[in-house]
Amino acid sequence: MDKYKAAIDACTDCMTACSWCLDECIGQPKMERCGKTSRDSMLSNALTAQLLAVDAPGLQPQVKACIEICKICLADCEKFEDEHDHCRACAESCRRCIEALQKVAA
């Protein structure tokens, strides 16, 4: 687990920020897509952190998928980060998560 600590921490931080963003986007029509991609990123980060923690066989495809899902979430949150703290926090955490996961991606 130590070799993946930074990536695990980034995934759990991103999962938390995405959860906040999702919660804030619920019920706001112009924020629907942002909420959905935050949900997807939250779920992907949770799974990725768990797989990293046990150095699971087949980990790499999930790491790569999580990077791509975070990129989609980042793109959606960037549209609103100047007007919503939750989108800004989510975008920042996605950036950090992408960077950390790229270091462990084979």
Secondary structure, DSSP 4 states (H G I P E B T S, - for coil): -GGGHHHHHHHHHHHHHHHHHHHHHTT-GGGHHHHHHHHHHHHHHHHHHHHHHTT-TTHHHHHHHHHHHHHHHHHHHHTTTTT-HHHHHHHHHHHHHHHHHHHH--
